[in-house]
């Protein structure tokens, strides 16, 4: 995997990635070093900030900051970290307004009964309600992310209970929304997943140690054996190198289907289904639903590549590599001026003329949000000599907000909200466009007996999202001043 694993100037932003590892006293596992490699493997889930907290006999040491894993977790800083018996790590995606060091995780809270560190992939719909309630009770917040709210509430419950597990269970009753999290106390590591199972989380094992990770690709990076996924609503802990279920869980009923469409790495397996296989399946279903006469099928790097192979296989149209991504350029959306962002896209993505010159091209991509990225890619292909460009999208049209961690903009920004589907192709300069249906989207992870969250496509969510519309008037005023 490259140092910069980001997709092509994507308008859909990603989730966070979490990792935790424990070892026995006689094990030679380097928990800090293994955390580094795992976070590197999870870099695609968040590129704004990262961090590691290690527990050395109850003393917590943290490195975190804004930037990619190798830029923040430098050899010099890593060399100063104590060895420790357990550690947790985090890579973070954040809205542009929240990209700063103070929001980086893990969150470390020192309370009257000890210390806890938390790393979470979370989006609470009642976060503002909880925050305001705690502020009225005297809590001072230093960040703008939901993980701090979770950490503080768990710490409060710890003061009222006999164990960190009991405190976590009570705190989870107050959290409404999506989360997978790991908590490190002075003596143990605990993992939990929300009752719907929006966010993925799995368990792995090393000789002399256990692991929790957002995706199985992180297990592969450290040579760990996959044990199973953490169930929805489950609380599971590692105590004295023993895996213990503190609270039973159930099969997920609200896993974000976008994990298969875009977010997860293709070499990961989520809930028993290979992401690579799911994307190929999506391409096959797309070819059946939206056939077209063409000469070559290409994919938009990276998440469109597997689906393009599936489309080509089903349609009989040859598959080709038509776009080359420069993996050594940083993210384009952080450029302050639109013209700079467009130039960055040209540097990042280059057409392979031999594949597309004079050809009728099927371009397979994962989504259309605002439409600006797709428009630029279509123009790039036609300027390179493509006779026709037919867009095929491995998800339904985005029409609604996501409240569970996928930042897709405001409703009025969404292209599918601004115009009917039949007008979208012309608006982007494409010769035709076809989207995967909602029904077929649910089929892409074949063999998995569960429901998915498809709220951003259907407007119907697994839980009540009305509290997510609450606005902090103070924060809004600050934004106006800025």
HUDADA-V987701 format. One record per backbone hydrogen bond with DSSP energy under -0.5 kcal/mol. NH is the residue of the N-H (numbers start at 1). CO is the residue of the C=O. Records with the same first field share a line. If there is no record, write none. Layout:
NH->CO  CO
This chain:
4->327
5->3
8->301
9->7
13->11  407
17->91
19->89
20->212
21->87
22->210
23->85
24->208
27->24
31->29
34->30
35->31
36->32
37->33
38->34
39->35
40->36
41->37
42->38
43->40
45->42
46->43
48->92
49->92
50->65
51->90
52->63
53->88
54->61
55->86
56->54  59
57->55
59->56
60->58
61->54
63->52
65->50
67->48
71->68
72->68
73->69
74->72
78->74
79->75
80->76  77
81->78
85->55
86->55
87->21
88->53
89->19
90->51
91->17
92->49
98->95
99->96
100->98
103->100
104->101
106->118
107->118
109->116
111->109  114
114->111
116->109
117->184
118->107
119->182
121->180
122->120
123->178
125->176
126->176
127->124
130->126
131->127
132->128
133->129
134->130
135->131
136->132
137->133
138->135
139->134
141->139
148->145
149->145
150->146
151->147
152->148
153->149
154->150
155->151
156->152
157->153
158->154
159->155  156
160->156  157
161->157  158
167->163
168->164
169->165
170->166
171->167
172->168
173->169  170
174->171
175->171  172
177->175
178->123
180->121
181->192
182->119
183->190
184->117
185->183  188
189->238
190->183
191->236
192->181
193->234
194->179
197->194
202->213
203->228
204->211
205->225
206->209
208->206
209->206
210->22
211->204
212->20
213->202
214->18
218->215
219->215
220->216
221->217
222->218  219
223->220
224->219
225->205
227->203
228->203
230->201
232->250
233->193  194
234->231
235->247
236->191
237->244
238->189
239->237  242
242->239
244->237  242
246->235  244
247->235
250->232
253->196
254->196
255->451
256->198
257->453
259->256
260->257
261->257
262->258
263->258
264->259
268->265
270->273
273->270
275->268
276->266
278->274
279->275
280->276
281->277
282->278
283->279
284->280
285->281
286->282
287->283
288->284
289->285
290->286
294->292
295->360
296->360
297->318
298->362
300->364
301->299
304->300
305->302
306->302
307->303
308->304
309->305
310->306
311->307
312->308
313->309
314->310
315->311
316->312
320->297
322->320
324->350
326->348
327->325
329->326
335->332
340->337
341->337
342->338
343->339
344->340
345->341
346->342
347->343
348->344
349->345
350->324
352->322
353->351
355->352
356->352
357->353
358->385
359->356
361->359  388
362->296
363->361  390
364->298  362
365->363  392
375->371
376->372
377->373
378->374
379->375
380->376
381->377
382->378
383->379
384->380
385->382
386->381
387->359
388->359
390->361
391->389  432
392->363
393->434
394->365
398->368
399->397  456
400->456
407->405
408->406
413->410
414->410  411
415->369
416->398
417->414
418->414
419->415
423->420
424->420  421
425->421
427->423
428->424
429->425  426
430->425
431->389
432->389
434->391
436->393  395
441->437
442->438
443->440
444->440  441
446->444
448->445
449->447
450->448
453->255
454->452
457->454
458->454
459->455
461->459
468->465
469->466
470->467
473->471
476->472
477->473
478->474
479->475
480->476
481->477
482->478
